[in-house]
Amino acid sequence: MALDPPLMDLPIKTADKGFYSGFSTSVAVISKFIIAALVIWAIVFPATAGAILNSINSFILANTAYWYIYLVTAFILICFALALWPAAGRLKLGLDSDKPEFSNFSWFSMMFGAGIGVGMLTWAVAEPVYHFQNNPEVIMGLAEGSSQENIRNAYKWSFVHWGLGAWACYAIAGLSLGFFCYRRGLPLTMRSSLTPLFGKALSGTLGNVIDIVAVVATILGVAQTLGFGVEQFVAGLTRIGIGGLTNEAGTANTTGVIVAILVIMAASTASALSGVGKGIKWLSNLNMGLSIFLLAFFLIFGATFFGLQSLVLGIWDYIISLPQTLFTVWRSDGVDGSVAAQLEGWQGGWSVFYWAWWIAFAPFVGLFLARISKGRTIREFVVGAILVPSLMCFVWFTWAGGTAIDLELNGDAAGAILGAPDGDKIFAMVIHMLGANLGWIMSVIIVVLLMTYLVTTADSAVLIVNTINAAGDEGPKAKPHIYFWGVALGAVVAGLLIAGATPEDPAGGLKAIQTAMVIGALPFSVVMLLQCVALIKAIANDARREKAGVATTHDEVEGAGPAEGLDGTPAQ
């Protein structure tokens, strides 16, 4: 069978007039209906919604551990295999003549801010402190919690969750979209990344379903991130003197949630209206500058030597333990309270939850990475989107979290950091370090930094969702649709936070968001596995085409329609 050019045209039906002009009506309307139904259900029937969601969540976490652990491991291996594979690593996410649109600093700033910035501010302190107290080694009796011997374990597990696995999830989605959209000239939407497997069938119902799954996963994944951010934002506002926003447990009350959501979504909607090249780029550069300032503070005034030692030893422990941490799945022996049951519970609540979170976040971050990475090679993309951000997270965790552990280990903090809610730990730490007055100033800086991260994440998500709904059109979107998704995203976060919280469980709102996110991530995890297969197939076939002198990019086949093989199927 002769080698033909790949599919370079994927028509997607869009409305040509009316409110949804330029949008795929099926994708836009159905995704809006699903999100609206979730919000109404959670607010009107909170008890029923909570019970059903928790039941589904428990089933997923208990029965999909193998799937998530092995899937993310596969993502890591595939990303590095593509970078090292000569036929793939040199290929650009775009035409051979394309140059990167953004400088390395702006590229990394937007990538880091949208991909992980909000969660990092919460967990850079909270997660190492938690694992310092408890982790699998403690459960198995190999180390004592809250002791000197457990420090290295704390960082090993923090790095597992915020290192290669997280960024490989984003990179798979980003590579797939960048390759098919900018080399093949296909629409910048999730269905395009599966054309080697399903061809022209993606123009219809199958493609609509894939894009709807991506939109729902995006909204729920971003809602999880914003949920953590809202809790920390309210904690920061309380620390700088704005009262009445928290409950007795120190977490955000209804007033706090509403105030935070209104401020964040108003600012993010305004930024989204200005587009990627203006508001989002400006905010990303600002939050990167503030991040460097805050990190420099921890480097100079924090536990400097402790952090450096933790970074070096943590990376070493992380690397040598990768074969074990990436392939080990703990299963319960059916005995309540046994070591096996505790290990399964720990992995479900941490590793499996994180993998689900990163996968739910992947359609948003992946499409955003593809959008800002046009003109970069696959090898450059893997290094820039996996290794550099992972190292940046490790630095944050060791100096920010290391300072907190050091203060608690030597008894200086006397439990002030350990006893604070997760979102408040970083504020408790800087106030303890600097005192009331300077601590207040640093708290204001952290609140501003957090605000920029939250706004960058939210406005990027709104633009990405609209791009998918508009069949991959990157151009300006009608303002009502930007307003709708800005309000919808805020409503999902606020609705689940408020509906999930009860007097008995003030933190139940975050659990409700977590539950919805885990459910939304599962179908998209299947899409991501198919993306891997499609990308490898396309690159292998393109290598054969180049040897045969057959076109592989859309500029080589002017006006190319769907190329067909001898059997009438799309040539991929």
VEXDREN-2710 file (C-alpha; in Angstrom, 1 decimal):
% VEXDREN-2710
k/r/px/py/pz
1/MET/0.0/0.0/0.0
2/ALA/1.4/3.4/-1.0
3/LEU/2.2/6.0/1.6
4/ASP/-0.2/8.9/1.4
5/PRO/-0.1/12.2/3.3
6/PRO/-1.7/12.2/6.7
7/LEU/-5.2/13.6/7.4
8/MET/-4.8/17.4/7.3
9/ASP/-8.4/18.5/7.3
10/LEU/-11.0/17.7/10.1
11/PRO/-14.1/19.7/9.5
12/ILE/-16.1/20.4/12.6
13/LYS/-19.7/21.7/12.3
14/THR/-20.1/25.1/13.9
15/ALA/-23.1/27.5/14.0
16/ASP/-22.8/30.3/11.3
17/LYS/-25.2/32.7/13.0
18/GLY/-26.9/33.4/16.3
19/PHE/-25.6/33.3/19.9
20/TYR/-23.4/30.3/19.2
21/SER/-22.0/31.6/15.9
22/GLY/-18.5/30.1/15.5
23/PHE/-19.1/27.4/18.2
24/SER/-19.8/23.7/18.0
25/THR/-23.3/23.8/19.4
26/SER/-23.3/20.2/20.5
27/VAL/-20.1/20.6/22.5
28/ALA/-20.9/24.0/24.0
29/VAL/-24.5/23.3/25.0
30/ILE/-24.0/19.8/26.4
31/SER/-20.9/20.8/28.4
32/LYS/-22.7/23.8/29.8
33/PHE/-25.7/21.6/30.7
34/ILE/-23.5/19.1/32.5
35/ILE/-21.7/21.7/34.6
36/ALA/-24.9/23.6/35.3
37/ALA/-26.7/20.4/36.4
38/LEU/-23.8/19.6/38.7
39/VAL/-23.9/23.0/40.4
40/ILE/-27.7/23.0/40.8
41/TRP/-27.6/19.4/42.1
42/ALA/-24.9/20.2/44.7
43/ILE/-26.6/23.3/46.0
44/VAL/-30.3/22.2/45.9
45/PHE/-29.7/18.6/47.1
46/PRO/-26.4/18.8/49.0
47/ALA/-26.9/15.7/51.2
48/THR/-28.0/13.5/48.4
49/ALA/-25.3/14.8/46.1
50/GLY/-22.6/14.3/48.7
51/ALA/-23.7/10.8/49.5
52/ILE/-23.8/9.7/45.8
53/LEU/-20.5/11.5/44.9
54/ASN/-18.7/10.0/47.9
55/SER/-19.9/6.5/47.0
56/ILE/-18.7/6.8/43.4
57/ASN/-15.4/8.4/44.6
58/SER/-14.8/5.6/47.1
59/PHE/-15.4/3.0/44.4
60/ILE/-13.1/4.7/41.9
61/LEU/-10.2/5.2/44.3
62/ALA/-10.6/1.6/45.6
63/ASN/-10.7/0.0/42.1
64/THR/-8.6/2.1/39.8
65/ALA/-5.3/2.3/41.7
66/TYR/-3.6/0.0/39.3
67/TRP/-4.9/2.0/36.3
68/TYR/-3.8/5.4/37.5
69/ILE/-0.4/4.3/38.9
70/TYR/0.6/2.4/35.7
71/LEU/-0.9/4.9/33.4
72/VAL/1.1/7.8/34.8
73/THR/4.2/5.7/34.7
74/ALA/3.6/5.0/31.1
75/PHE/3.2/8.8/30.4
76/ILE/6.7/9.4/32.0
77/LEU/8.3/6.7/29.9
78/ILE/6.7/7.7/26.7
79/CYS/7.7/11.4/27.1
80/PHE/11.3/10.6/27.6
81/ALA/11.3/8.0/24.9
82/LEU/9.9/10.6/22.4
83/ALA/12.6/13.1/23.4
84/LEU/15.4/10.5/23.0
85/TRP/13.9/9.0/19.7
86/PRO/15.8/10.7/16.9
87/ALA/12.8/10.6/14.6
88/ALA/10.7/12.3/17.2
89/GLY/12.9/14.6/19.3
90/ARG/13.9/16.8/16.4
91/LEU/10.3/17.4/15.2
92/LYS/8.8/20.8/15.8
93/LEU/5.4/21.4/17.2
94/GLY/4.7/23.3/14.1
95/LEU/6.3/23.8/10.7
96/ASP/10.0/23.6/10.3
97/SER/10.1/27.3/9.7
98/ASP/8.1/28.2/12.8
99/LYS/9.8/30.1/15.7
100/PRO/8.7/30.2/19.3
101/GLU/6.2/33.1/19.9
102/PHE/7.3/33.7/23.5
103/SER/10.7/34.1/25.2
104/ASN/11.9/31.3/27.4
105/PHE/11.2/33.3/30.5
106/SER/7.6/34.1/29.5
107/TRP/7.1/30.6/28.2
108/PHE/8.2/29.0/31.5
109/SER/6.3/31.7/33.5
110/MET/3.0/30.9/31.8
111/MET/3.5/27.2/31.9
112/PHE/4.4/27.1/35.6
113/GLY/1.7/29.6/36.6
114/ALA/-1.1/27.8/34.8
115/GLY/0.2/24.3/35.5
116/ILE/1.0/24.2/39.2
117/GLY/1.5/27.6/40.8
118/VAL/-1.7/27.7/42.9
119/GLY/-1.3/24.2/44.3
120/MET/2.4/24.8/45.0
121/LEU/1.8/27.7/47.2
122/THR/-0.5/25.6/49.4
123/TRP/1.4/22.3/49.3
124/ALA/5.1/23.5/49.2
125/VAL/4.8/23.8/53.0
126/ALA/1.8/21.6/53.8
127/GLU/2.8/18.4/52.0
128/PRO/6.4/18.0/53.3
129/VAL/5.1/18.7/56.8
130/TYR/2.4/16.1/56.4
131/HIS/4.7/13.4/55.1
132/PHE/7.2/14.3/57.8
133/GLN/4.6/13.1/60.2
134/ASN/3.2/10.1/58.2
135/ASN/4.1/8.2/55.0
136/PRO/4.4/4.6/53.9
137/GLU/7.7/4.1/55.7
138/VAL/6.1/5.2/59.0
139/ILE/3.1/2.9/58.3
140/MET/5.4/0.0/57.7
141/GLY/7.5/0.7/60.8
142/LEU/10.6/1.6/58.9
143/ALA/10.8/5.2/60.3
144/GLU/9.4/7.2/63.1
145/GLY/7.0/10.0/62.3
146/SER/8.1/13.6/63.1
147/SER/11.7/12.5/63.6
148/GLN/15.0/13.3/62.0
149/GLU/15.1/10.0/60.2
150/ASN/11.8/10.7/58.5
151/ILE/12.9/13.9/56.7
152/ARG/14.2/12.2/53.6
153/ASN/11.0/10.1/53.3
154/ALA/9.0/13.3/53.5
155/TYR/10.7/14.7/50.5
156/LYS/10.8/11.5/48.5
157/TRP/7.0/11.3/48.6
158/SER/6.5/15.0/48.0
159/PHE/8.7/14.8/44.9
160/VAL/6.8/11.7/43.7
161/HIS/3.6/13.7/43.6
162/TRP/4.9/17.0/42.2
163/GLY/7.7/15.8/39.9
164/LEU/7.9/13.9/36.7
165/GLY/4.4/12.3/37.0
166/ALA/2.5/15.6/37.2
167/TRP/4.3/17.2/34.3
168/ALA/4.3/14.1/32.1
169/CYS/0.5/14.2/32.3
170/TYR/0.5/17.8/31.0
171/ALA/3.2/17.0/28.4
172/ILE/1.3/14.1/26.8
173/ALA/-1.7/16.3/26.2
174/GLY/0.4/19.2/25.1
175/LEU/2.6/17.2/22.7
176/SER/-0.4/15.5/21.1
177/LEU/-2.3/18.8/20.5
178/GLY/0.8/20.7/19.4
179/PHE/1.9/18.0/17.0
180/PHE/-1.5/17.4/15.3
181/CYS/-2.7/21.0/15.3
182/TYR/0.5/22.9/14.3
183/ARG/2.1/20.3/12.0
184/ARG/-1.0/18.8/10.5
185/GLY/-3.1/22.1/10.5
186/LEU/-5.9/20.4/12.4
187/PRO/-8.2/22.3/14.8
188/LEU/-6.8/23.1/18.2
189/THR/-9.2/20.8/20.1
190/MET/-8.8/17.5/21.8
191/ARG/-10.4/15.3/19.1
192/SER/-7.6/16.3/16.7
193/SER/-5.0/14.3/18.7
194/LEU/-6.8/11.0/17.9
195/THR/-7.0/11.3/14.1
196/PRO/-4.5/8.5/13.5
197/LEU/-6.9/6.1/15.3
198/PHE/-10.4/7.3/14.2
199/GLY/-9.8/9.6/11.2
200/LYS/-12.8/11.5/9.7
201/ALA/-15.2/9.9/12.2
202/LEU/-14.0/12.5/14.7
203/SER/-15.8/15.2/12.7
204/GLY/-19.1/13.9/14.2
205/THR/-20.5/12.5/17.4
206/LEU/-17.4/10.7/18.5
207/GLY/-15.3/13.9/18.3
208/ASN/-18.1/15.8/20.1
209/VAL/-18.0/13.3/23.0
210/ILE/-14.2/13.5/23.3
211/ASP/-14.3/17.4/23.4
212/ILE/-17.2/17.3/26.0
213/VAL/-15.2/15.0/28.2
214/ALA/-12.3/17.3/27.9
215/VAL/-14.3/20.4/28.8
216/VAL/-15.9/18.7/31.9
217/ALA/-12.6/17.4/33.1
218/THR/-11.0/20.8/32.6
219/ILE/-13.7/22.6/34.7
220/LEU/-13.5/20.0/37.5
221/GLY/-9.7/19.8/37.5
222/VAL/-9.4/23.6/37.6
223/ALA/-12.1/23.7/40.3
224/GLN/-10.0/21.4/42.5
225/THR/-7.0/23.8/42.1
226/LEU/-9.1/26.9/42.7
227/GLY/-10.7/25.2/45.8
228/PHE/-7.3/24.9/47.4
229/GLY/-6.5/28.4/46.3
230/VAL/-9.7/29.9/47.7
231/GLU/-9.1/28.3/51.1
232/GLN/-5.5/29.7/51.2
233/PHE/-6.6/33.1/49.9
234/VAL/-9.2/33.4/52.7
235/ALA/-6.6/32.4/55.2
236/GLY/-4.3/35.1/53.9
237/LEU/-7.0/37.8/54.0
238/THR/-7.7/36.8/57.6
239/ARG/-4.0/37.0/58.5
240/ILE/-3.8/40.6/57.1
241/GLY/-6.7/41.7/59.1
242/ILE/-9.9/41.1/57.2
243/GLY/-12.2/39.2/59.6
244/GLY/-15.4/37.2/59.4
245/LEU/-14.2/35.0/56.6
246/THR/-13.4/31.8/58.5
247/ASN/-15.2/29.3/60.7
248/GLU/-14.1/27.9/64.1
249/ALA/-11.9/25.3/62.3
250/GLY/-10.0/28.1/60.6
251/THR/-11.2/27.2/57.1
252/ALA/-13.3/29.5/54.8
253/ASN/-16.9/30.0/55.7
254/THR/-19.7/30.8/53.3
255/THR/-18.9/34.6/53.3
256/GLY/-15.2/33.9/52.8
257/VAL/-15.9/31.6/49.8
258/ILE/-18.2/34.1/48.1
259/VAL/-15.9/37.1/48.7
260/ALA/-12.9/35.1/47.3
261/ILE/-14.7/33.8/44.3
262/LEU/-16.1/37.2/43.4
263/VAL/-12.7/38.8/43.5
264/ILE/-10.9/36.1/41.7
265/MET/-13.4/35.5/38.9
266/ALA/-14.0/39.2/38.3
267/ALA/-10.2/39.7/37.8
268/SER/-9.8/36.5/35.8
269/THR/-12.7/37.3/33.4
270/ALA/-11.2/40.7/32.8
271/SER/-7.9/39.1/32.0
272/ALA/-9.4/36.5/29.8
273/LEU/-11.1/39.2/27.7
274/SER/-7.6/40.6/26.9
275/GLY/-6.3/37.2/25.6
276/VAL/-3.1/35.2/26.1
277/GLY/-0.7/37.7/24.7
278/LYS/-1.7/40.5/27.0
279/GLY/-3.4/39.9/30.4
280/ILE/-2.3/36.3/30.9
281/LYS/1.3/37.0/29.8
282/TRP/1.5/40.1/32.0
283/LEU/0.1/38.3/35.0
284/SER/2.4/35.3/34.4
285/ASN/5.5/37.5/34.4
286/LEU/4.3/39.3/37.5
287/ASN/3.7/36.1/39.5
288/MET/7.0/34.6/38.4
289/GLY/8.8/37.7/39.6
290/LEU/6.9/37.6/43.0
291/SER/7.6/33.8/43.2
292/ILE/11.4/34.4/42.7
293/PHE/11.2/37.1/45.4
294/LEU/9.4/34.8/47.9
295/LEU/11.7/31.9/47.1
296/ALA/14.8/34.2/47.6
297/PHE/13.4/35.1/51.0
298/PHE/13.3/31.4/52.0
299/LEU/16.7/30.9/50.5
300/ILE/18.3/33.7/52.5
301/PHE/16.2/33.9/55.7
302/GLY/14.9/30.3/56.0
303/ALA/16.7/27.1/56.7
304/THR/19.3/27.6/54.0
305/PHE/21.6/24.7/54.6
306/PHE/18.8/22.4/55.7
307/GLY/16.9/23.2/52.4
308/LEU/20.0/22.6/50.3
309/GLN/20.7/19.3/52.0
310/SER/17.1/18.3/51.6
311/LEU/17.1/19.2/47.9
312/VAL/20.2/17.1/47.1
313/LEU/19.3/14.1/49.2
314/GLY/15.6/14.4/48.2
315/ILE/16.4/14.3/44.4
316/TRP/18.8/11.4/45.0
317/ASP/16.2/9.4/47.0
318/TYR/13.5/10.3/44.5
319/ILE/15.5/9.1/41.5
320/ILE/16.7/5.8/43.0
321/SER/13.3/5.0/44.3
322/LEU/11.5/5.7/41.0
323/PRO/11.3/2.0/39.9
324/GLN/9.5/1.2/43.2
325/THR/7.3/4.3/43.5
326/LEU/6.2/4.2/39.9
327/PHE/5.2/0.5/39.9
328/THR/4.1/-0.3/43.4
329/VAL/0.4/-0.6/44.1
330/TRP/-0.7/-1.5/47.6
331/ARG/-3.8/-3.5/48.2
332/SER/-5.7/-4.1/51.4
333/ASP/-5.7/-7.6/53.0
334/GLY/-9.3/-7.0/54.2
335/VAL/-8.4/-6.4/57.8
336/ASP/-9.3/-3.0/59.2
337/GLY/-6.3/-1.2/60.6
338/SER/-3.8/-3.6/59.2
339/VAL/-0.6/-2.3/57.6
340/ALA/-1.8/-3.4/54.1
341/ALA/-5.1/-1.5/54.6
342/GLN/-3.4/1.6/55.8
343/LEU/-1.0/1.6/52.9
344/GLU/-3.9/1.2/50.4
345/GLY/-5.7/4.1/52.1
346/TRP/-2.6/6.3/52.1
347/GLN/-2.0/5.6/48.4
348/GLY/-5.6/6.2/47.5
349/GLY/-5.7/9.5/49.4
350/TRP/-2.4/10.8/48.1
351/SER/-0.9/9.2/44.9
352/VAL/-4.1/8.0/43.2
353/PHE/-5.8/11.3/44.1
354/TYR/-2.8/13.3/42.7
355/TRP/-2.7/11.3/39.4
356/ALA/-6.4/11.8/39.0
357/TRP/-6.0/15.5/39.7
358/TRP/-3.2/16.0/37.1
359/ILE/-5.1/14.0/34.5
360/ALA/-8.2/16.1/35.1
361/PHE/-6.0/19.2/34.8
362/ALA/-4.3/17.9/31.6
363/PRO/-6.8/19.0/28.9
364/PHE/-6.5/22.6/30.2
365/VAL/-2.8/22.7/30.8
366/GLY/-2.0/20.6/27.8
367/LEU/-4.0/22.8/25.3
368/PHE/-2.5/25.9/27.0
369/LEU/1.0/24.4/26.7
370/ALA/0.4/23.6/23.0
371/ARG/-0.8/27.1/22.4
372/ILE/2.3/28.7/23.9
373/SER/4.8/26.1/22.6
374/LYS/4.3/26.4/18.8
375/GLY/7.7/26.3/17.1
376/ARG/9.5/24.3/19.8
377/THR/10.9/20.8/19.2
378/ILE/9.5/17.8/21.0
379/ARG/12.9/17.3/22.8
380/GLU/12.9/21.0/23.8
381/PHE/9.2/20.7/25.0
382/VAL/9.9/17.6/27.1
383/VAL/12.9/19.3/28.8
384/GLY/11.1/22.6/29.2
385/ALA/7.8/21.2/30.3
386/ILE/8.9/18.3/32.5
387/LEU/12.4/18.6/33.9
388/VAL/12.6/22.3/34.5
389/PRO/9.2/22.7/36.3
390/SER/9.9/19.5/38.3
391/LEU/13.2/21.0/39.5
392/MET/11.4/24.3/40.3
393/CYS/8.9/22.4/42.5
394/PHE/11.6/20.5/44.3
395/VAL/13.4/23.8/45.1
396/TRP/10.2/25.3/46.5
397/PHE/9.3/22.2/48.5
398/THR/12.8/21.9/50.1
399/TRP/13.3/25.6/51.0
400/ALA/9.7/26.6/51.9
401/GLY/8.7/23.2/53.4
402/GLY/12.2/22.6/54.7
403/THR/12.1/25.8/56.7
404/ALA/8.8/24.7/58.3
405/ILE/10.1/21.2/59.2
406/ASP/13.3/22.7/60.6
407/LEU/11.4/25.1/62.8
408/GLU/9.2/22.3/64.1
409/LEU/12.0/19.8/64.5
410/ASN/14.1/22.1/66.6
411/GLY/11.1/23.0/68.7
412/ASP/11.2/26.7/67.8
413/ALA/7.7/26.8/66.2
414/ALA/6.2/24.8/69.0
415/GLY/3.4/23.4/66.8
416/ALA/2.3/26.7/65.4
417/ILE/2.9/25.5/61.8
418/LEU/1.8/21.9/62.4
419/GLY/-1.5/23.0/64.0
420/ALA/-2.5/25.5/61.2
421/PRO/-4.9/24.4/58.4
422/ASP/-3.1/23.4/55.2
423/GLY/-3.8/26.7/53.4
424/ASP/-2.7/28.7/56.5
425/LYS/0.7/26.9/57.1
426/ILE/2.7/29.2/54.9
427/PHE/1.3/32.3/56.6
428/ALA/1.8/30.8/60.1
429/MET/5.4/30.2/59.1
430/VAL/6.3/33.6/57.9
431/ILE/4.6/35.4/60.8
432/HIS/6.6/33.1/63.2
433/MET/9.8/33.9/61.4
434/LEU/9.3/37.7/61.0
435/GLY/7.0/38.7/63.8
436/ALA/3.7/40.6/63.6
437/ASN/4.7/43.6/61.5
438/LEU/7.1/42.2/59.0
439/GLY/5.1/39.0/58.9
440/TRP/2.0/41.1/57.9
441/ILE/3.9/42.7/55.0
442/MET/5.1/39.3/53.8
443/SER/1.6/37.9/54.1
444/VAL/0.3/40.7/51.9
445/ILE/2.9/39.8/49.3
446/ILE/1.9/36.1/49.4
447/VAL/-1.8/37.1/49.1
448/VAL/-0.9/39.1/46.0
449/LEU/1.1/36.3/44.5
450/LEU/-1.6/33.8/45.2
451/MET/-4.1/36.1/43.6
452/THR/-2.0/36.3/40.4
453/TYR/-1.7/32.5/40.3
454/LEU/-5.5/32.1/40.8
455/VAL/-6.4/34.6/38.2
456/THR/-3.9/33.2/35.7
457/THR/-5.2/29.7/36.2
458/ALA/-8.9/30.7/36.0
459/ASP/-8.6/33.0/32.9
460/SER/-6.5/30.5/31.1
461/ALA/-9.1/27.8/31.8
462/VAL/-11.9/30.1/30.4
463/LEU/-10.0/30.7/27.2
464/ILE/-9.1/27.0/26.8
465/VAL/-12.7/25.9/27.3
466/ASN/-14.0/28.4/24.8
467/THR/-11.3/27.3/22.3
468/ILE/-12.5/23.7/22.6
469/ASN/-16.2/24.8/22.3
470/ALA/-15.3/26.8/19.2
471/ALA/-13.9/23.8/17.4
472/GLY/-10.3/24.9/18.0
473/ASP/-10.6/28.5/17.0
474/GLU/-8.0/30.5/18.8
475/GLY/-9.4/33.8/17.8
476/PRO/-11.4/36.3/19.9
477/LYS/-14.5/34.8/21.5
478/ALA/-17.8/36.4/22.1
479/LYS/-17.8/38.1/25.4
480/PRO/-21.0/36.4/26.7
481/HIS/-19.3/33.0/26.5
482/ILE/-16.3/34.2/28.4
483/TYR/-18.6/35.6/31.0
484/PHE/-20.6/32.4/31.2
485/TRP/-17.6/30.2/31.8
486/GLY/-16.1/32.6/34.3
487/VAL/-19.3/32.5/36.3
488/ALA/-19.7/28.7/35.8
489/LEU/-16.2/28.0/37.0
490/GLY/-16.7/30.2/40.1
491/ALA/-20.1/28.6/40.7
492/VAL/-18.7/25.1/40.6
493/VAL/-16.0/26.0/43.2
494/ALA/-18.4/28.0/45.4
495/GLY/-21.3/25.6/45.1
496/LEU/-19.3/22.5/46.0
497/LEU/-17.3/24.3/48.8
498/ILE/-20.5/25.6/50.4
499/ALA/-22.7/22.5/49.8
500/GLY/-20.0/20.0/50.9
501/ALA/-19.2/21.8/54.2
502/THR/-21.1/20.7/57.3
503/PRO/-20.9/21.6/61.0
504/GLU/-19.4/18.2/61.6
505/ASP/-17.0/18.5/58.7
506/PRO/-16.1/22.1/57.9
507/ALA/-13.5/20.9/55.3
508/GLY/-16.1/18.8/53.5
509/GLY/-16.3/21.3/50.6
510/LEU/-12.9/20.5/49.4
511/LYS/-13.8/16.8/49.6
512/ALA/-16.8/17.4/47.5
513/ILE/-14.7/19.1/44.8
514/GLN/-12.1/16.3/45.1
515/THR/-14.9/13.7/44.5
516/ALA/-16.3/15.5/41.4
517/MET/-12.8/15.9/40.0
518/VAL/-11.8/12.2/40.5
519/ILE/-15.0/11.2/38.7
520/GLY/-14.4/13.6/35.8
521/ALA/-10.8/12.5/35.4
522/LEU/-11.6/8.8/34.8
523/PRO/-13.0/9.1/31.2
524/PHE/-10.3/11.5/30.2
525/SER/-7.6/9.2/31.4
526/VAL/-8.8/6.8/28.6
527/VAL/-8.6/9.6/26.1
528/MET/-5.0/10.3/27.2
529/LEU/-4.0/6.7/26.7
530/LEU/-5.4/6.8/23.2
531/GLN/-3.4/10.1/22.6
532/CYS/-0.2/8.2/23.4
533/VAL/-1.0/5.5/20.9
534/ALA/-2.0/8.0/18.2
535/LEU/1.1/10.2/18.7
536/ILE/3.5/7.2/18.5
537/LYS/1.8/5.9/15.4
538/ALA/1.8/9.3/13.7
539/ILE/5.5/9.9/14.3
540/ALA/6.5/6.4/13.1
541/ASN/4.5/6.8/9.9
542/ASP/5.8/10.3/9.3
543/ALA/9.4/8.9/9.5
544/ARG/8.5/6.4/6.8
545/ARG/6.8/9.2/4.7
546/GLU/9.9/11.4/4.9
547/LYS/12.1/8.6/3.6
548/ALA/9.6/8.1/0.7
549/GLY/9.4/11.9/0.0
550/VAL/5.8/12.1/1.1
551/ALA/4.4/15.3/2.7
552/THR/4.1/15.3/6.5
553/THR/3.1/18.9/7.3
554/HIS/0.2/21.0/6.1
555/ASP/2.3/23.6/4.3
556/GLU/3.7/20.8/2.0
557/VAL/0.2/20.0/0.8
558/GLU/-1.5/23.3/0.0
559/GLY/-5.3/22.9/0.3
560/ALA/-4.9/19.3/1.3
561/GLY/-8.2/17.5/2.1
562/PRO/-8.5/14.2/3.9
563/ALA/-6.0/11.9/2.2
564/GLU/-7.3/8.4/1.8
565/GLY/-5.5/5.1/1.4
566/LEU/-6.4/2.4/-1.1
567/ASP/-9.0/1.0/1.3
568/GLY/-10.8/4.3/1.6
569/THR/-9.7/5.0/5.2
570/PRO/-7.8/8.1/6.3
571/ALA/-4.0/7.8/5.8
572/GLN/-2.5/8.7/9.2
END
